[in-house]
Amino acid sequence: MPKLPVISGKELIRALKKVRFIEVRHKGSHVSLQKVTAEKTFKTVVPLHRELAKGTLLDILHQAGLNKDELIELLK
């Protein structure tokens, strides 16, 4: 399994928007995103930091229903 990339909050938001997440609100340095599917509603909050901590990134991926491999594909 590949290593988790070091990315910024803006890069992560751009990748999540590729899989139909929409920006619900923006408050301070955090952006709330949401994706509604037939089975489930995914919600997450992304901090607009230059580098996201590994644990923060993993937690956001879990909340978004994605894995590392899917994230790496979205960043291409």
PDB file of N, CA, C and O in Angstrom, chain B, residues numbered from 101:
ATOM      1  N   MET B 101       0.846  -1.174   0.000  1.00  0.00           N
ATOM      2  CA  MET B 101       0.000   0.000   0.000  1.00  0.00           C
ATOM      3  C   MET B 101       0.896   1.243   0.000  1.00  0.00           C
ATOM      4  O   MET B 101       1.861   1.308   0.761  1.00  0.00           O
ATOM      5  N   PRO B 102       0.589   2.215  -0.835  1.00  0.00           N
ATOM      6  CA  PRO B 102       1.433   3.418  -0.908  1.00  0.00           C
ATOM      7  C   PRO B 102       1.320   4.282   0.345  1.00  0.00           C
ATOM      8  O   PRO B 102       0.357   4.204   1.108  1.00  0.00           O
ATOM      9  N   LYS B 103       2.343   5.105   0.517  1.00  0.00           N
ATOM     10  CA  LYS B 103       2.347   6.021   1.655  1.00  0.00           C
ATOM     11  C   LYS B 103       1.308   7.110   1.461  1.00  0.00           C
ATOM     12  O   LYS B 103       0.934   7.442   0.337  1.00  0.00           O
ATOM     13  N   LEU B 104       0.856   7.654   2.564  1.00  0.00           N
ATOM     14  CA  LEU B 104      -0.102   8.750   2.543  1.00  0.00           C
ATOM     15  C   LEU B 104       0.624  10.016   2.106  1.00  0.00           C
ATOM     16  O   LEU B 104       1.657  10.354   2.685  1.00  0.00           O
ATOM     17  N   PRO B 105       0.113  10.727   1.100  1.00  0.00           N
ATOM     18  CA  PRO B 105       0.800  11.938   0.637  1.00  0.00           C
ATOM     19  C   PRO B 105       0.631  13.090   1.617  1.00  0.00           C
ATOM     20  O   PRO B 105      -0.333  13.132   2.381  1.00  0.00           O
ATOM     21  N   VAL B 106       1.570  14.015   1.587  1.00  0.00           N
ATOM     22  CA  VAL B 106       1.471  15.240   2.380  1.00  0.00           C
ATOM     23  C   VAL B 106       0.807  16.275   1.485  1.00  0.00           C
ATOM     24  O   VAL B 106       1.375  16.686   0.474  1.00  0.00           O
ATOM     25  N   ILE B 107      -0.398  16.693   1.861  1.00  0.00           N
ATOM     26  CA  ILE B 107      -1.144  17.644   1.035  1.00  0.00           C
ATOM     27  C   ILE B 107      -1.730  18.745   1.900  1.00  0.00           C
ATOM     28  O   ILE B 107      -1.812  18.627   3.123  1.00  0.00           O
ATOM     29  N   SER B 108      -2.134  19.815   1.237  1.00  0.00           N
ATOM     30  CA  SER B 108      -2.750  20.942   1.942  1.00  0.00           C
ATOM     31  C   SER B 108      -4.269  20.739   1.993  1.00  0.00           C
ATOM     32  O   SER B 108      -4.816  19.869   1.316  1.00  0.00           O
ATOM     33  N   GLY B 109      -4.918  21.540   2.790  1.00  0.00           N
ATOM     34  CA  GLY B 109      -6.368  21.495   2.875  1.00  0.00           C
ATOM     35  C   GLY B 109      -7.021  21.824   1.546  1.00  0.00           C
ATOM     36  O   GLY B 109      -8.010  21.198   1.165  1.00  0.00           O
ATOM     37  N   LYS B 110      -6.471  22.805   0.836  1.00  0.00           N
ATOM     38  CA  LYS B 110      -7.042  23.188  -0.464  1.00  0.00           C
ATOM     39  C   LYS B 110      -6.934  22.051  -1.473  1.00  0.00           C
ATOM     40  O   LYS B 110      -7.862  21.826  -2.249  1.00  0.00           O
ATOM     41  N   GLU B 111      -5.808  21.327  -1.472  1.00  0.00           N
ATOM     42  CA  GLU B 111      -5.641  20.198  -2.388  1.00  0.00           C
ATOM     43  C   GLU B 111      -6.643  19.090  -2.067  1.00  0.00           C
ATOM     44  O   GLU B 111      -7.197  18.461  -2.968  1.00  0.00           O
ATOM     45  N   LEU B 112      -6.866  18.860  -0.777  1.00  0.00           N
ATOM     46  CA  LEU B 112      -7.817  17.835  -0.374  1.00  0.00           C
ATOM     47  C   LEU B 112      -9.244  18.214  -0.784  1.00  0.00           C
ATOM     48  O   LEU B 112     -10.002  17.362  -1.248  1.00  0.00           O
ATOM     49  N   ILE B 113      -9.604  19.468  -0.618  1.00  0.00           N
ATOM     50  CA  ILE B 113     -10.931  19.931  -1.018  1.00  0.00           C
ATOM     51  C   ILE B 113     -11.120  19.757  -2.520  1.00  0.00           C
ATOM     52  O   ILE B 113     -12.177  19.310  -2.964  1.00  0.00           O
ATOM     53  N   ARG B 114     -10.113  20.102  -3.295  1.00  0.00           N
ATOM     54  CA  ARG B 114     -10.173  19.938  -4.749  1.00  0.00           C
ATOM     55  C   ARG B 114     -10.399  18.466  -5.110  1.00  0.00           C
ATOM     56  O   ARG B 114     -11.187  18.157  -6.004  1.00  0.00           O
ATOM     57  N   ALA B 115      -9.701  17.556  -4.409  1.00  0.00           N
ATOM     58  CA  ALA B 115      -9.852  16.124  -4.685  1.00  0.00           C
ATOM     59  C   ALA B 115     -11.243  15.632  -4.291  1.00  0.00           C
ATOM     60  O   ALA B 115     -11.843  14.840  -5.017  1.00  0.00           O
ATOM     61  N   LEU B 116     -11.761  16.090  -3.152  1.00  0.00           N
ATOM     62  CA  LEU B 116     -13.081  15.656  -2.710  1.00  0.00           C
ATOM     63  C   LEU B 116     -14.188  16.161  -3.642  1.00  0.00           C
ATOM     64  O   LEU B 116     -15.200  15.488  -3.839  1.00  0.00           O
ATOM     65  N   LYS B 117     -13.986  17.338  -4.204  1.00  0.00           N
ATOM     66  CA  LYS B 117     -14.985  17.878  -5.135  1.00  0.00           C
ATOM     67  C   LYS B 117     -15.054  17.044  -6.415  1.00  0.00           C
ATOM     68  O   LYS B 117     -16.084  17.037  -7.088  1.00  0.00           O
ATOM     69  N   LYS B 118     -13.971  16.343  -6.758  1.00  0.00           N
ATOM     70  CA  LYS B 118     -13.970  15.472  -7.936  1.00  0.00           C
ATOM     71  C   LYS B 118     -14.916  14.285  -7.751  1.00  0.00           C
ATOM     72  O   LYS B 118     -15.420  13.730  -8.728  1.00  0.00           O
ATOM     73  N   VAL B 119     -15.157  13.898  -6.488  1.00  0.00           N
ATOM     74  CA  VAL B 119     -16.079  12.783  -6.221  1.00  0.00           C
ATOM     75  C   VAL B 119     -17.406  13.308  -5.681  1.00  0.00           C
ATOM     76  O   VAL B 119     -18.069  12.650  -4.879  1.00  0.00           O
ATOM     77  N   ARG B 120     -17.781  14.502  -6.131  1.00  0.00           N
ATOM     78  CA  ARG B 120     -19.092  15.111  -5.919  1.00  0.00           C
ATOM     79  C   ARG B 120     -19.382  15.555  -4.490  1.00  0.00           C
ATOM     80  O   ARG B 120     -20.542  15.570  -4.076  1.00  0.00           O
ATOM     81  N   PHE B 121     -18.359  15.914  -3.733  1.00  0.00           N
ATOM     82  CA  PHE B 121     -18.583  16.590  -2.462  1.00  0.00           C
ATOM     83  C   PHE B 121     -18.865  18.053  -2.781  1.00  0.00           C
ATOM     84  O   PHE B 121     -18.287  18.615  -3.711  1.00  0.00           O
ATOM     85  N   ILE B 122     -19.748  18.662  -2.012  1.00  0.00           N
ATOM     86  CA  ILE B 122     -20.035  20.076  -2.208  1.00  0.00           C
ATOM     87  C   ILE B 122     -19.699  20.837  -0.931  1.00  0.00           C
ATOM     88  O   ILE B 122     -19.786  20.307   0.177  1.00  0.00           O
ATOM     89  N   GLU B 123     -19.314  22.090  -1.118  1.00  0.00           N
ATOM     90  CA  GLU B 123     -18.978  22.946   0.012  1.00  0.00           C
ATOM     91  C   GLU B 123     -20.284  23.433   0.642  1.00  0.00           C
ATOM     92  O   GLU B 123     -21.086  24.103  -0.007  1.00  0.00           O
ATOM     93  N   VAL B 124     -20.483  23.088   1.910  1.00  0.00           N
ATOM     94  CA  VAL B 124     -21.703  23.456   2.610  1.00  0.00           C
ATOM     95  C   VAL B 124     -21.530  24.782   3.336  1.00  0.00           C
ATOM     96  O   VAL B 124     -22.415  25.638   3.314  1.00  0.00           O
ATOM     97  N   ARG B 125     -20.363  24.939   3.987  1.00  0.00           N
ATOM     98  CA  ARG B 125     -20.100  26.206   4.667  1.00  0.00           C
ATOM     99  C   ARG B 125     -18.611  26.389   4.873  1.00  0.00           C
ATOM    100  O   ARG B 125     -17.828  25.440   4.824  1.00  0.00           O
ATOM    101  N   HIS B 126     -18.246  27.632   5.104  1.00  0.00           N
ATOM    102  CA  HIS B 126     -16.847  28.008   5.319  1.00  0.00           C
ATOM    103  C   HIS B 126     -16.831  28.936   6.522  1.00  0.00           C
ATOM    104  O   HIS B 126     -17.409  30.022   6.484  1.00  0.00           O
ATOM    105  N   LYS B 127     -16.170  28.511   7.585  1.00  0.00           N
ATOM    106  CA  LYS B 127     -16.115  29.341   8.786  1.00  0.00           C
ATOM    107  C   LYS B 127     -14.670  29.398   9.259  1.00  0.00           C
ATOM    108  O   LYS B 127     -14.093  28.384   9.654  1.00  0.00           O
ATOM    109  N   GLY B 128     -14.099  30.578   9.214  1.00  0.00           N
ATOM    110  CA  GLY B 128     -12.709  30.726   9.625  1.00  0.00           C
ATOM    111  C   GLY B 128     -11.801  29.948   8.697  1.00  0.00           C
ATOM    112  O   GLY B 128     -11.838  30.129   7.480  1.00  0.00           O
ATOM    113  N   SER B 129     -10.978  29.072   9.281  1.00  0.00           N
ATOM    114  CA  SER B 129     -10.034  28.302   8.471  1.00  0.00           C
ATOM    115  C   SER B 129     -10.509  26.864   8.249  1.00  0.00           C
ATOM    116  O   SER B 129      -9.693  25.982   7.984  1.00  0.00           O
ATOM    117  N   HIS B 130     -11.808  26.621   8.353  1.00  0.00           N
ATOM    118  CA  HIS B 130     -12.351  25.284   8.152  1.00  0.00           C
ATOM    119  C   HIS B 130     -13.491  25.314   7.130  1.00  0.00           C
ATOM    120  O   HIS B 130     -14.314  26.229   7.116  1.00  0.00           O
ATOM    121  N   VAL B 131     -13.514  24.294   6.283  1.00  0.00           N
ATOM    122  CA  VAL B 131     -14.540  24.182   5.255  1.00  0.00           C
ATOM    123  C   VAL B 131     -15.318  22.885   5.494  1.00  0.00           C
ATOM    124  O   VAL B 131     -14.724  21.813   5.616  1.00  0.00           O
ATOM    125  N   SER B 132     -16.637  22.987   5.561  1.00  0.00           N
ATOM    126  CA  SER B 132     -17.499  21.817   5.721  1.00  0.00           C
ATOM    127  C   SER B 132     -17.933  21.341   4.349  1.00  0.00           C
ATOM    128  O   SER B 132     -18.390  22.131   3.522  1.00  0.00           O
ATOM    129  N   LEU B 133     -17.787  20.036   4.109  1.00  0.00           N
ATOM    130  CA  LEU B 133     -18.162  19.432   2.836  1.00  0.00           C
ATOM    131  C   LEU B 133     -19.169  18.318   3.076  1.00  0.00           C
ATOM    132  O   LEU B 133     -19.198  17.706   4.144  1.00  0.00           O
ATOM    133  N   GLN B 134     -19.997  18.062   2.063  1.00  0.00           N
ATOM    134  CA  GLN B 134     -21.032  17.049   2.185  1.00  0.00           C
ATOM    135  C   GLN B 134     -21.266  16.375   0.844  1.00  0.00           C
ATOM    136  O   GLN B 134     -21.164  17.000  -0.212  1.00  0.00           O
ATOM    137  N   LYS B 135     -21.582  15.080   0.908  1.00  0.00           N
ATOM    138  CA  LYS B 135     -21.945  14.325  -0.287  1.00  0.00           C
ATOM    139  C   LYS B 135     -23.135  13.455   0.078  1.00  0.00           C
ATOM    140  O   LYS B 135     -23.070  12.666   1.021  1.00  0.00           O
ATOM    141  N   VAL B 136     -24.222  13.600  -0.667  1.00  0.00           N
ATOM    142  CA  VAL B 136     -25.428  12.824  -0.406  1.00  0.00           C
ATOM    143  C   VAL B 136     -25.564  11.748  -1.479  1.00  0.00           C
ATOM    144  O   VAL B 136     -25.587  12.048  -2.672  1.00  0.00           O
ATOM    145  N   THR B 137     -25.654  10.488  -1.043  1.00  0.00           N
ATOM    146  CA  THR B 137     -25.893   9.372  -1.956  1.00  0.00           C
ATOM    147  C   THR B 137     -27.216   8.719  -1.562  1.00  0.00           C
ATOM    148  O   THR B 137     -27.838   9.119  -0.579  1.00  0.00           O
ATOM    149  N   ALA B 138     -27.639   7.731  -2.317  1.00  0.00           N
ATOM    150  CA  ALA B 138     -28.893   7.046  -2.014  1.00  0.00           C
ATOM    151  C   ALA B 138     -28.817   6.295  -0.681  1.00  0.00           C
ATOM    152  O   ALA B 138     -29.811   6.189   0.037  1.00  0.00           O
ATOM    153  N   GLU B 139     -27.636   5.779  -0.361  1.00  0.00           N
ATOM    154  CA  GLU B 139     -27.472   4.980   0.853  1.00  0.00           C
ATOM    155  C   GLU B 139     -27.088   5.797   2.082  1.00  0.00           C
ATOM    156  O   GLU B 139     -27.500   5.476   3.197  1.00  0.00           O
ATOM    157  N   LYS B 140     -26.297   6.854   1.882  1.00  0.00           N
ATOM    158  CA  LYS B 140     -25.680   7.518   3.030  1.00  0.00           C
ATOM    159  C   LYS B 140     -25.345   8.966   2.704  1.00  0.00           C
ATOM    160  O   LYS B 140     -25.182   9.333   1.541  1.00  0.00           O
ATOM    161  N   THR B 141     -25.244   9.782   3.751  1.00  0.00           N
ATOM    162  CA  THR B 141     -24.762  11.150   3.610  1.00  0.00           C
ATOM    163  C   THR B 141     -23.396  11.241   4.273  1.00  0.00           C
ATOM    164  O   THR B 141     -23.258  10.951   5.461  1.00  0.00           O
ATOM    165  N   PHE B 142     -22.390  11.643   3.512  1.00  0.00           N
ATOM    166  CA  PHE B 142     -21.035  11.793   4.030  1.00  0.00           C
ATOM    167  C   PHE B 142     -20.798  13.264   4.368  1.00  0.00           C
ATOM    168  O   PHE B 142     -21.068  14.143   3.550  1.00  0.00           O
ATOM    169  N   LYS B 143     -20.293  13.530   5.570  1.00  0.00           N
ATOM    170  CA  LYS B 143     -19.988  14.898   5.987  1.00  0.00           C
ATOM    171  C   LYS B 143     -18.592  14.918   6.579  1.00  0.00           C
ATOM    172  O   LYS B 143     -18.195  13.994   7.290  1.00  0.00           O
ATOM    173  N   THR B 144     -17.852  15.973   6.284  1.00  0.00           N
ATOM    174  CA  THR B 144     -16.526  16.133   6.852  1.00  0.00           C
ATOM    175  C   THR B 144     -16.152  17.601   6.906  1.00  0.00           C
ATOM    176  O   THR B 144     -16.754  18.434   6.230  1.00  0.00           O
ATOM    177  N   VAL B 145     -15.152  17.908   7.716  1.00  0.00           N
ATOM    178  CA  VAL B 145     -14.638  19.273   7.845  1.00  0.00           C
ATOM    179  C   VAL B 145     -13.148  19.236   7.533  1.00  0.00           C
ATOM    180  O   VAL B 145     -12.404  18.429   8.091  1.00  0.00           O
ATOM    181  N   VAL B 146     -12.720  20.124   6.631  1.00  0.00           N
ATOM    182  CA  VAL B 146     -11.320  20.164   6.213  1.00  0.00           C
ATOM    183  C   VAL B 146     -10.695  21.483   6.679  1.00  0.00           C
ATOM    184  O   VAL B 146     -11.181  22.555   6.320  1.00  0.00           O
ATOM    185  N   PRO B 147      -9.618  21.413   7.479  1.00  0.00           N
ATOM    186  CA  PRO B 147      -8.926  22.641   7.864  1.00  0.00           C
ATOM    187  C   PRO B 147      -8.067  23.143   6.707  1.00  0.00           C
ATOM    188  O   PRO B 147      -7.474  22.343   5.984  1.00  0.00           O
ATOM    189  N   LEU B 148      -7.998  24.437   6.531  1.00  0.00           N
ATOM    190  CA  LEU B 148      -7.218  25.010   5.432  1.00  0.00           C
ATOM    191  C   LEU B 148      -5.768  25.251   5.877  1.00  0.00           C
ATOM    192  O   LEU B 148      -5.296  26.388   5.894  1.00  0.00           O
ATOM    193  N   HIS B 149      -5.079  24.174   6.232  1.00  0.00           N
ATOM    194  CA  HIS B 149      -3.682  24.255   6.636  1.00  0.00           C
ATOM    195  C   HIS B 149      -2.792  23.970   5.439  1.00  0.00           C
ATOM    196  O   HIS B 149      -3.221  23.347   4.468  1.00  0.00           O
ATOM    197  N   ARG B 150      -1.542  24.433   5.514  1.00  0.00           N
ATOM    198  CA  ARG B 150      -0.597  24.164   4.415  1.00  0.00           C
ATOM    199  C   ARG B 150      -0.298  22.680   4.298  1.00  0.00           C
ATOM    200  O   ARG B 150      -0.192  22.142   3.196  1.00  0.00           O
ATOM    201  N   GLU B 151      -0.161  22.016   5.454  1.00  0.00           N
ATOM    202  CA  GLU B 151       0.060  20.569   5.480  1.00  0.00           C
ATOM    203  C   GLU B 151      -0.893  19.967   6.501  1.00  0.00           C
ATOM    204  O   GLU B 151      -0.919  20.378   7.662  1.00  0.00           O
ATOM    205  N   LEU B 152      -1.667  18.999   6.063  1.00  0.00           N
ATOM    206  CA  LEU B 152      -2.570  18.320   6.981  1.00  0.00           C
ATOM    207  C   LEU B 152      -1.803  17.232   7.719  1.00  0.00           C
ATOM    208  O   LEU B 152      -1.012  16.507   7.116  1.00  0.00           O
ATOM    209  N   ALA B 153      -2.036  17.118   9.015  1.00  0.00           N
ATOM    210  CA  ALA B 153      -1.415  16.059   9.804  1.00  0.00           C
ATOM    211  C   ALA B 153      -1.934  14.708   9.310  1.00  0.00           C
ATOM    212  O   ALA B 153      -3.067  14.607   8.840  1.00  0.00           O
ATOM    213  N   LYS B 154      -1.104  13.676   9.419  1.00  0.00           N
ATOM    214  CA  LYS B 154      -1.471  12.344   8.923  1.00  0.00           C
ATOM    215  C   LYS B 154      -2.769  11.849   9.563  1.00  0.00           C
ATOM    216  O   LYS B 154      -3.645  11.333   8.868  1.00  0.00           O
ATOM    217  N   GLY B 155      -2.894  12.001  10.867  1.00  0.00           N
ATOM    218  CA  GLY B 155      -4.098  11.544  11.564  1.00  0.00           C
ATOM    219  C   GLY B 155      -5.331  12.298  11.115  1.00  0.00           C
ATOM    220  O   GLY B 155      -6.402  11.711  10.964  1.00  0.00           O
ATOM    221  N   THR B 156      -5.187  13.588  10.902  1.00  0.00           N
ATOM    222  CA  THR B 156      -6.306  14.413  10.428  1.00  0.00           C
ATOM    223  C   THR B 156      -6.732  13.958   9.044  1.00  0.00           C
ATOM    224  O   THR B 156      -7.923  13.806   8.774  1.00  0.00           O
ATOM    225  N   LEU B 157      -5.765  13.740   8.172  1.00  0.00           N
ATOM    226  CA  LEU B 157      -6.059  13.305   6.805  1.00  0.00           C
ATOM    227  C   LEU B 157      -6.742  11.939   6.804  1.00  0.00           C
ATOM    228  O   LEU B 157      -7.711  11.735   6.073  1.00  0.00           O
ATOM    229  N   LEU B 158      -6.248  11.004   7.612  1.00  0.00           N
ATOM    230  CA  LEU B 158      -6.864   9.677   7.686  1.00  0.00           C
ATOM    231  C   LEU B 158      -8.294   9.757   8.209  1.00  0.00           C
ATOM    232  O   LEU B 158      -9.176   9.052   7.720  1.00  0.00           O
ATOM    233  N   ASP B 159      -8.523  10.609   9.195  1.00  0.00           N
ATOM    234  CA  ASP B 159      -9.862  10.766   9.757  1.00  0.00           C
ATOM    235  C   ASP B 159     -10.817  11.344   8.718  1.00  0.00           C
ATOM    236  O   ASP B 159     -11.957  10.892   8.604  1.00  0.00           O
ATOM    237  N   ILE B 160     -10.362  12.337   7.961  1.00  0.00           N
ATOM    238  CA  ILE B 160     -11.194  12.938   6.915  1.00  0.00           C
ATOM    239  C   ILE B 160     -11.511  11.900   5.839  1.00  0.00           C
ATOM    240  O   ILE B 160     -12.645  11.834   5.363  1.00  0.00           O
ATOM    241  N   LEU B 161     -10.529  11.095   5.452  1.00  0.00           N
ATOM    242  CA  LEU B 161     -10.767  10.053   4.450  1.00  0.00           C
ATOM    243  C   LEU B 161     -11.797   9.047   4.945  1.00  0.00           C
ATOM    244  O   LEU B 161     -12.667   8.616   4.188  1.00  0.00           O
ATOM    245  N   HIS B 162     -11.696   8.674   6.216  1.00  0.00           N
ATOM    246  CA  HIS B 162     -12.663   7.740   6.802  1.00  0.00           C
ATOM    247  C   HIS B 162     -14.072   8.334   6.784  1.00  0.00           C
ATOM    248  O   HIS B 162     -15.034   7.651   6.433  1.00  0.00           O
ATOM    249  N   GLN B 163     -14.188   9.609   7.164  1.00  0.00           N
ATOM    250  CA  GLN B 163     -15.492  10.277   7.167  1.00  0.00           C
ATOM    251  C   GLN B 163     -16.059  10.402   5.752  1.00  0.00           C
ATOM    252  O   GLN B 163     -17.275  10.381   5.562  1.00  0.00           O
ATOM    253  N   ALA B 164     -15.180  10.531   4.767  1.00  0.00           N
ATOM    254  CA  ALA B 164     -15.602  10.692   3.375  1.00  0.00           C
ATOM    255  C   ALA B 164     -15.836   9.354   2.678  1.00  0.00           C
ATOM    256  O   ALA B 164     -16.296   9.323   1.536  1.00  0.00           O
ATOM    257  N   GLY B 165     -15.524   8.252   3.354  1.00  0.00           N
ATOM    258  CA  GLY B 165     -15.726   6.935   2.754  1.00  0.00           C
ATOM    259  C   GLY B 165     -14.705   6.594   1.691  1.00  0.00           C
ATOM    260  O   GLY B 165     -15.005   5.840   0.765  1.00  0.00           O
ATOM    261  N   LEU B 166     -13.492   7.140   1.808  1.00  0.00           N
ATOM    262  CA  LEU B 166     -12.422   6.900   0.842  1.00  0.00           C
ATOM    263  C   LEU B 166     -11.252   6.195   1.515  1.00  0.00           C
ATOM    264  O   LEU B 166     -11.156   6.164   2.742  1.00  0.00           O
ATOM    265  N   ASN B 167     -10.359   5.626   0.697  1.00  0.00           N
ATOM    266  CA  ASN B 167      -9.119   5.056   1.238  1.00  0.00           C
ATOM    267  C   ASN B 167      -7.913   5.761   0.600  1.00  0.00           C
ATOM    268  O   ASN B 167      -8.067   6.633  -0.255  1.00  0.00           O
ATOM    269  N   LYS B 168      -6.727   5.368   1.028  1.00  0.00           N
ATOM    270  CA  LYS B 168      -5.501   6.031   0.551  1.00  0.00           C
ATOM    271  C   LYS B 168      -5.346   5.937  -0.963  1.00  0.00           C
ATOM    272  O   LYS B 168      -4.998   6.915  -1.624  1.00  0.00           O
ATOM    273  N   ASP B 169      -5.608   4.754  -1.500  1.00  0.00           N
ATOM    274  CA  ASP B 169      -5.448   4.546  -2.947  1.00  0.00           C
ATOM    275  C   ASP B 169      -6.383   5.450  -3.744  1.00  0.00           C
ATOM    276  O   ASP B 169      -5.985   6.023  -4.758  1.00  0.00           O
ATOM    277  N   GLU B 170      -7.618   5.575  -3.287  1.00  0.00           N
ATOM    278  CA  GLU B 170      -8.587   6.428  -3.974  1.00  0.00           C
ATOM    279  C   GLU B 170      -8.140   7.894  -3.911  1.00  0.00           C
ATOM    280  O   GLU B 170      -8.283   8.631  -4.887  1.00  0.00           O
ATOM    281  N   LEU B 171      -7.601   8.311  -2.770  1.00  0.00           N
ATOM    282  CA  LEU B 171      -7.113   9.687  -2.643  1.00  0.00           C
ATOM    283  C   LEU B 171      -5.977   9.951  -3.618  1.00  0.00           C
ATOM    284  O   LEU B 171      -5.948  10.993  -4.273  1.00  0.00           O
ATOM    285  N   ILE B 172      -5.049   9.020  -3.717  1.00  0.00           N
ATOM    286  CA  ILE B 172      -3.897   9.196  -4.605  1.00  0.00           C
ATOM    287  C   ILE B 172      -4.370   9.316  -6.060  1.00  0.00           C
ATOM    288  O   ILE B 172      -3.828  10.115  -6.823  1.00  0.00           O
ATOM    289  N   GLU B 173      -5.375   8.526  -6.442  1.00  0.00           N
ATOM    290  CA  GLU B 173      -5.937   8.633  -7.799  1.00  0.00           C
ATOM    291  C   GLU B 173      -6.586   9.990  -8.025  1.00  0.00           C
ATOM    292  O   GLU B 173      -6.463  10.562  -9.108  1.00  0.00           O
ATOM    293  N   LEU B 174      -7.274  10.508  -7.020  1.00  0.00           N
ATOM    294  CA  LEU B 174      -7.943  11.816  -7.160  1.00  0.00           C
ATOM    295  C   LEU B 174      -6.948  12.969  -7.259  1.00  0.00           C
ATOM    296  O   LEU B 174      -7.259  14.010  -7.838  1.00  0.00           O
ATOM    297  N   LEU B 175      -5.758  12.788  -6.700  1.00  0.00           N
ATOM    298  CA  LEU B 175      -4.751  13.856  -6.721  1.00  0.00           C
ATOM    299  C   LEU B 175      -4.017  13.941  -8.045  1.00  0.00           C
ATOM    300  O   LEU B 175      -3.298  14.912  -8.284  1.00  0.00           O
ATOM    301  N   LYS B 176      -4.176  12.954  -8.909  1.00  0.00           N
ATOM    302  CA  LYS B 176      -3.480  12.959 -10.205  1.00  0.00           C
ATOM    303  C   LYS B 176      -4.109  13.918 -11.163  1.00  0.00           C
ATOM    304  O   LYS B 176      -3.649  14.048 -12.298  1.00  0.00           O
TER     305      LYS B 176
END
